[in-house]
Amino acid sequence: MSDGYYNSKKTDDLCEHVCGQGSKAAKTISRLKCVLKGFDLRTYLLLFVLMPFAILAIYLHGQKFTYFFRPLWESPPKPFQTIPHYYNENVTLEALCSLHGWGIRESPRRVFDAVLFSNEKDLLTVRWNELYPFVTQFVLLESNSTFTGLPKPLVFKSNKDQFKFVEPRLTYGTVGGRFRKGENPFVEEAYQRVALDQLLRIAGIEEDDLLIMSDVDEIPSAHTINLLRWCDDIPQVLHLQLKNYLYSFEYYVDSKSWRASIHRYSPGKTRYAHFRQSNVLLADSGWHCSFCFRYISEFVFKMKAYSHSDRVRFSHYLNPKRIQDVICKGTDLFDMLPEEYTFKEIIGKMGPVPRSYSAVHLPSYLLDNAEQYEYLLPGNCIREKQTGFMW
């Protein structure tokens, strides 16, 4: 028998003797002392150093662990059937439609562009100027509530004078928020999208008109819309592959944005939505500029207001100095890992988004007014000082 076992047995016997003496309280204290005497240094290290550290790490970075191991329990969605996109300004529409396997119409379809609006004034201006030549009716719905139930002013209504150029073609409506605390934000979002369906009918949309379903910051290119309004036999529902940018057109992420879609409107069947509605995707069809704001206060507002506000896990995420630092580094506002489905893609996208120095094939209105929208172009990550009220 080893000396180690003998010493341990001797300690246990001694503990049993001591623990049997004195009052009940004394017995409890003695018993605890006896138990602790039986622990070695490694046990103390595990209990009082490593375990608290592990609990703290899970508290601070638990979301990262979840996202990193996502490929173990979640499979990627079914891949899209991607249609090659042919375009050159010197090629006729008849030839372009033919390249896609479509015929040419005698006259173009009418086009309706419908959006839910929060506070993205600059991107709305860029969007509407990009699409203006080919849109029959702009449809905009605004609520006095965010998706998370926070009250907000009617920003578009207060700044309507900035959008006079679309006034003859604009159907504008408002909807009151329900302000239900603790409710899933996607419920409020769905409620507002149903209201947008009603506004589209007021705007006069009819059978086979083209309907653009996308958020304000998901901007289809003008030539894409012109192609689809002139070509015959296009799919009933077609998703648009958009170039994905973060904070400005300086940080190009990937070309995986697909939620924007084009519908040949069918009364009683077409419903305004922002999820996958088809397996068909038209390649390289525009731009998605996420969190592309002029002022830091607008970043703070959206972080608290949009459907994924639960990602603000700590109050310091909303610190203006931190947000400015994040923008210039191209890192994640919510300190999250990439939302991918394979370890290769997750690891490949970890870290800051690389800077892009290309401003080629961006919306023409943006480049024509570069001085006014300098913050959206490469080399201008510092956000402007805000003067007056953010709206």
C-alpha positions as CSV (number, residue, x, y, z in Angstrom):
1,M,0.0,0.0,0.0
2,S,1.4,3.4,-1.0
3,D,2.3,6.2,1.5
4,G,-0.1,8.5,-0.3
5,Y,-3.0,6.2,0.4
6,Y,-1.9,5.8,4.0
7,N,-1.7,9.5,4.6
8,S,-5.1,10.1,3.0
9,K,-6.7,7.4,5.1
10,K,-5.1,8.8,8.2
11,T,-6.5,12.3,7.4
12,D,-10.0,10.9,6.8
13,D,-9.9,9.1,10.2
14,L,-8.8,12.3,11.9
15,C,-11.5,14.3,10.2
16,E,-14.2,11.8,11.3
17,H,-13.0,12.1,14.9
18,V,-12.9,15.9,14.9
19,C,-16.2,16.3,13.1
20,G,-17.9,14.2,15.8
21,Q,-17.0,16.7,18.5
22,G,-18.8,19.9,19.7
23,S,-22.1,21.6,18.8
24,K,-24.0,21.3,15.5
25,A,-22.6,24.6,14.1
26,A,-19.1,23.6,15.2
27,K,-19.6,20.2,13.5
28,T,-20.6,21.9,10.3
29,I,-17.5,24.2,10.3
30,S,-15.3,21.3,11.2
31,R,-16.7,19.2,8.5
32,L,-16.0,21.9,5.9
33,K,-12.5,22.3,7.2
34,C,-12.0,18.5,6.9
35,V,-13.3,18.5,3.3
36,L,-11.0,21.4,2.3
37,K,-8.0,19.6,4.0
38,G,-8.6,16.8,1.6
39,F,-8.2,19.0,-1.5
40,D,-4.8,19.5,-3.2
41,L,-3.5,22.7,-4.9
42,R,-4.9,21.7,-8.3
43,T,-8.4,21.4,-6.9
44,Y,-8.2,24.9,-5.4
45,L,-7.0,26.2,-8.7
46,L,-9.9,24.6,-10.5
47,L,-12.6,25.8,-8.0
48,F,-11.4,29.4,-7.4
49,V,-9.6,30.4,-10.6
50,L,-10.5,28.3,-13.6
51,M,-14.2,27.9,-13.0
52,P,-15.0,31.6,-12.4
53,F,-12.9,32.4,-15.4
54,A,-14.9,29.9,-17.5
55,I,-18.2,31.3,-16.3
56,L,-17.0,34.9,-17.1
57,A,-15.9,33.7,-20.6
58,I,-19.3,32.1,-21.3
59,Y,-21.1,35.3,-20.1
60,L,-18.9,37.6,-22.3
61,H,-18.4,35.3,-25.3
62,G,-21.2,32.7,-25.2
63,Q,-22.7,34.0,-28.4
64,K,-19.4,33.6,-30.2
65,F,-19.2,29.9,-29.1
66,T,-22.7,29.4,-30.3
67,Y,-22.0,30.9,-33.7
68,F,-18.7,29.2,-34.1
69,F,-20.1,25.7,-33.6
70,R,-23.2,26.4,-35.7
71,P,-22.1,24.0,-38.5
72,L,-22.4,21.1,-36.0
73,W,-26.2,21.5,-35.6
74,E,-27.4,23.6,-38.5
75,S,-27.2,22.9,-42.2
76,P,-26.9,25.6,-44.8
77,P,-30.2,26.5,-46.7
78,K,-30.9,25.0,-50.0
79,P,-28.8,26.8,-52.7
80,F,-30.4,29.2,-55.1
81,Q,-30.7,28.5,-58.8
82,T,-28.6,31.5,-59.9
83,I,-29.3,33.2,-63.2
84,P,-26.3,34.8,-64.9
85,H,-26.9,38.5,-65.3
86,Y,-25.9,40.1,-68.6
87,Y,-25.6,43.9,-69.0
88,N,-23.7,46.5,-71.0
89,E,-25.0,50.0,-71.7
90,N,-24.2,49.5,-75.4
91,V,-26.3,46.3,-75.8
92,T,-29.9,46.6,-76.8
93,L,-32.6,45.4,-74.4
94,E,-33.8,42.9,-77.0
95,A,-30.4,41.3,-77.0
96,L,-30.1,41.4,-73.2
97,C,-33.5,39.7,-72.8
98,S,-32.5,37.1,-75.3
99,L,-29.2,36.4,-73.4
100,H,-31.3,35.6,-70.4
101,G,-33.6,33.3,-72.4
102,W,-36.5,35.7,-72.2
103,G,-38.5,37.5,-74.9
104,I,-39.0,41.2,-75.3
105,R,-42.4,43.0,-74.6
106,E,-44.1,45.5,-76.8
107,S,-44.3,47.8,-73.8
108,P,-42.7,47.8,-70.3
109,R,-44.5,46.6,-67.2
110,R,-45.4,49.2,-64.5
111,V,-43.1,49.1,-61.5
112,F,-44.0,49.7,-57.8
113,D,-41.2,50.2,-55.3
114,A,-42.5,49.6,-51.7
115,V,-40.5,50.1,-48.5
116,L,-40.9,50.3,-44.8
117,F,-39.2,53.5,-43.6
118,S,-37.4,54.1,-40.3
119,N,-34.8,56.9,-40.5
120,E,-32.6,56.2,-43.5
121,K,-33.0,59.5,-45.3
122,D,-29.7,59.5,-47.2
123,L,-30.1,55.9,-48.5
124,L,-33.7,56.5,-49.4
125,T,-32.5,59.5,-51.5
126,V,-29.9,57.4,-53.2
127,R,-32.4,54.6,-53.8
128,W,-35.1,56.7,-55.3
129,N,-32.8,58.6,-57.6
130,E,-31.3,55.3,-58.8
131,L,-34.8,53.9,-59.6
132,Y,-36.7,57.1,-60.6
133,P,-36.5,56.6,-64.4
134,F,-38.2,53.2,-64.2
135,V,-40.6,53.3,-61.3
136,T,-44.3,54.0,-61.8
137,Q,-45.2,54.5,-58.1
138,F,-43.1,54.8,-55.0
139,V,-44.9,53.4,-51.9
140,L,-43.6,54.2,-48.5
141,L,-45.1,53.2,-45.1
142,E,-43.9,54.8,-41.9
143,S,-44.7,53.9,-38.3
144,N,-44.5,55.9,-35.1
145,S,-42.9,52.8,-33.5
146,T,-39.8,50.8,-34.0
147,F,-40.0,47.0,-34.4
148,T,-38.9,46.8,-30.8
149,G,-41.8,49.0,-29.7
150,L,-39.9,52.2,-29.0
151,P,-41.7,55.4,-30.0
152,K,-40.2,57.4,-32.8
153,P,-41.1,60.5,-34.7
154,L,-42.4,60.4,-38.3
155,V,-39.1,61.2,-39.9
156,F,-40.1,61.0,-43.5
157,K,-43.2,63.2,-42.9
158,S,-41.0,65.8,-41.2
159,N,-38.6,65.9,-44.1
160,K,-41.0,65.5,-47.0
161,D,-39.7,68.6,-48.7
162,Q,-36.4,66.8,-49.4
163,F,-38.3,64.3,-51.6
164,K,-40.4,66.6,-53.8
165,F,-38.9,65.1,-56.9
166,V,-41.0,61.9,-56.4
167,E,-44.2,63.6,-55.0
168,P,-46.3,63.1,-58.2
169,R,-45.5,59.3,-58.0
170,L,-45.6,58.8,-54.2
171,T,-48.1,56.9,-52.2
172,Y,-47.3,57.7,-48.5
173,G,-48.9,56.2,-45.5
174,T,-48.5,55.9,-41.7
175,V,-49.4,53.2,-39.2
176,G,-49.6,53.4,-35.5
177,G,-47.4,51.0,-33.5
178,R,-48.9,48.6,-31.0
179,F,-46.2,49.3,-28.3
180,R,-46.3,45.9,-26.7
181,K,-43.4,45.4,-24.4
182,G,-41.5,42.1,-24.4
183,E,-43.1,41.0,-27.7
184,N,-40.9,39.4,-30.3
185,P,-39.8,42.3,-32.7
186,F,-40.6,40.2,-35.7
187,V,-44.3,40.3,-34.8
188,E,-44.4,44.1,-35.0
189,E,-42.4,43.9,-38.3
190,A,-44.9,41.5,-39.8
191,Y,-47.8,43.7,-38.7
192,Q,-46.2,46.7,-40.5
193,R,-45.6,44.6,-43.7
194,V,-49.3,43.6,-43.7
195,A,-50.2,47.3,-43.6
196,L,-47.9,47.9,-46.5
197,D,-49.9,45.3,-48.5
198,Q,-53.0,47.5,-48.0
199,L,-51.1,50.6,-49.0
200,L,-50.0,48.9,-52.3
201,R,-53.6,48.3,-53.1
202,I,-54.4,52.0,-52.5
203,A,-51.5,52.9,-54.8
204,G,-53.3,51.0,-57.6
205,I,-51.1,48.0,-58.2
206,E,-52.6,45.5,-60.7
207,E,-52.0,42.0,-62.1
208,D,-48.5,41.5,-63.6
209,D,-47.1,44.8,-62.4
210,L,-43.6,44.5,-61.1
211,L,-43.3,44.9,-57.3
212,I,-39.9,45.5,-55.6
213,M,-39.8,44.1,-52.1
214,S,-36.7,45.2,-50.2
215,D,-35.6,47.3,-47.3
216,V,-34.5,50.9,-47.9
217,D,-30.8,49.9,-47.7
218,E,-31.2,47.1,-50.3
219,I,-31.0,49.0,-53.6
220,P,-31.6,47.3,-56.9
221,S,-29.6,48.8,-59.8
222,A,-31.6,50.8,-62.3
223,H,-30.5,48.6,-65.3
224,T,-31.8,45.5,-63.4
225,I,-35.3,47.0,-63.0
226,N,-35.3,48.2,-66.6
227,L,-34.3,44.7,-67.9
228,L,-37.1,43.0,-65.8
229,R,-39.8,45.5,-66.8
230,W,-39.1,45.0,-70.6
231,C,-38.4,41.2,-70.6
232,D,-41.2,38.7,-71.1
233,D,-41.5,35.3,-69.3
234,I,-39.4,36.3,-66.3
235,P,-40.0,34.2,-63.2
236,Q,-43.1,35.0,-61.1
237,V,-40.8,35.6,-58.0
238,L,-37.1,36.5,-58.5
239,H,-34.7,37.2,-55.7
240,L,-31.9,39.7,-56.3
241,Q,-28.3,39.0,-55.4
242,L,-26.8,42.2,-54.0
243,K,-23.3,43.2,-53.2
244,N,-23.1,43.4,-49.4
245,Y,-21.4,46.4,-47.8
246,L,-21.0,47.4,-44.1
247,Y,-21.0,51.0,-42.8
248,S,-20.2,52.5,-46.3
249,F,-19.2,51.4,-49.8
250,E,-15.6,51.1,-48.4
251,Y,-16.2,47.8,-46.6
252,Y,-17.3,45.1,-49.1
253,V,-18.3,42.0,-47.3
254,D,-19.6,39.5,-49.9
255,S,-22.3,39.0,-52.5
256,K,-24.6,36.9,-50.3
257,S,-27.4,39.4,-49.8
258,W,-30.5,37.8,-51.3
259,R,-33.6,39.0,-49.4
260,A,-34.5,41.7,-51.9
261,S,-37.0,40.3,-54.5
262,I,-39.0,41.2,-57.6
263,H,-42.6,39.9,-58.0
264,R,-45.0,39.9,-60.9
265,Y,-47.9,41.0,-58.8
266,S,-50.9,38.6,-58.4
267,P,-53.9,40.0,-56.5
268,G,-54.8,37.8,-53.6
269,K,-51.6,35.8,-53.7
270,T,-48.7,38.3,-53.5
271,R,-47.9,39.2,-49.9
272,Y,-45.2,41.7,-48.9
273,A,-42.4,39.8,-47.0
274,H,-38.7,39.8,-46.4
275,F,-37.9,36.1,-46.4
276,R,-37.1,33.5,-49.0
277,Q,-40.0,33.2,-51.4
278,S,-38.4,31.6,-54.4
279,N,-35.4,29.4,-55.4
280,V,-34.4,31.7,-58.3
281,L,-31.7,34.4,-57.9
282,L,-30.5,37.0,-60.4
283,A,-26.8,37.6,-60.1
284,D,-25.2,41.0,-59.4
285,S,-28.4,43.1,-59.2
286,G,-27.5,46.0,-56.9
287,W,-26.2,46.9,-53.5
288,H,-27.0,46.3,-49.8
289,C,-25.4,48.9,-47.6
290,S,-26.0,47.9,-43.9
291,F,-25.6,50.4,-41.1
292,C,-24.6,53.1,-43.6
293,F,-25.4,56.2,-41.5
294,R,-24.0,59.7,-41.4
295,Y,-24.2,60.2,-37.7
296,I,-23.2,58.0,-34.7
297,S,-26.6,58.7,-33.1
298,E,-28.3,57.0,-36.1
299,F,-26.2,53.9,-35.4
300,V,-27.3,53.9,-31.7
301,F,-30.9,54.3,-32.8
302,K,-30.9,51.4,-35.2
303,M,-29.0,49.1,-32.8
304,K,-31.9,49.6,-30.3
305,A,-34.7,49.7,-32.8
306,Y,-34.3,46.9,-35.3
307,S,-35.5,43.3,-35.0
308,H,-32.1,42.0,-33.8
309,S,-31.8,44.5,-30.9
310,D,-31.1,41.5,-28.6
311,R,-27.6,41.6,-30.0
312,V,-26.9,44.7,-27.8
313,R,-25.9,42.5,-24.9
314,F,-23.9,45.1,-23.0
315,S,-24.6,48.9,-22.7
316,H,-21.1,49.8,-23.7
317,Y,-21.8,48.6,-27.2
318,L,-23.8,51.9,-27.6
319,N,-20.8,54.1,-26.6
320,P,-20.3,56.6,-29.4
321,K,-16.5,56.4,-29.1
322,R,-16.6,52.6,-29.4
323,I,-19.0,52.8,-32.4
324,Q,-16.7,55.2,-34.2
325,D,-13.7,53.0,-33.6
326,V,-15.6,49.9,-34.9
327,I,-16.6,51.8,-38.1
328,C,-13.0,52.7,-38.9
329,K,-11.7,49.2,-38.1
330,G,-14.4,47.5,-40.1
331,T,-15.2,45.2,-37.1
332,D,-18.6,44.0,-35.9
333,L,-20.9,46.4,-33.9
334,F,-22.1,43.6,-31.8
335,D,-18.8,41.7,-31.4
336,M,-20.3,38.7,-33.2
337,L,-18.7,36.0,-35.4
338,P,-19.8,35.7,-39.0
339,E,-23.2,34.0,-39.5
340,E,-22.0,31.2,-41.8
341,Y,-22.7,27.5,-42.0
342,T,-19.2,26.0,-42.5
343,F,-16.1,26.3,-40.3
344,K,-14.1,27.3,-43.4
345,E,-16.3,30.3,-44.1
346,I,-16.5,31.3,-40.4
347,I,-12.7,31.2,-40.0
348,G,-12.2,32.9,-43.4
349,K,-14.4,35.9,-42.4
350,M,-13.2,36.3,-38.8
351,G,-11.7,39.7,-38.1
352,P,-12.2,43.1,-39.7
353,V,-13.8,43.5,-43.1
354,P,-11.0,44.4,-45.6
355,R,-11.1,47.9,-47.0
356,S,-12.1,48.3,-50.7
357,Y,-10.8,51.2,-52.7
358,S,-13.1,50.7,-55.6
359,A,-16.0,53.0,-56.2
360,V,-16.7,51.5,-59.6
361,H,-20.4,50.6,-60.5
362,L,-21.9,52.3,-57.5
363,P,-25.2,54.2,-57.8
364,S,-24.8,57.1,-60.2
365,Y,-26.5,59.6,-57.9
366,L,-24.1,58.8,-55.2
367,L,-21.1,59.6,-57.4
368,D,-22.7,62.7,-58.9
369,N,-23.2,64.0,-55.4
370,A,-20.0,62.7,-53.8
371,E,-19.3,65.8,-51.7
372,Q,-22.7,65.5,-50.1
373,Y,-22.4,61.8,-49.4
374,E,-18.6,61.6,-48.8
375,Y,-19.0,59.4,-45.7
376,L,-20.4,56.6,-47.9
377,L,-17.3,56.5,-50.1
378,P,-13.9,54.9,-49.5
379,G,-11.5,56.7,-47.2
380,N,-14.1,58.5,-45.1
381,C,-14.8,56.4,-42.0
382,I,-15.0,59.3,-39.6
383,R,-18.6,60.2,-39.0
384,E,-19.7,63.9,-39.0
385,K,-20.4,65.9,-35.9
386,Q,-24.1,66.2,-35.4
387,T,-25.7,69.6,-35.2
388,G,-29.3,69.8,-33.9
389,F,-31.8,67.0,-33.6
390,M,-30.9,63.7,-35.3
391,W,-34.0,63.6,-37.5
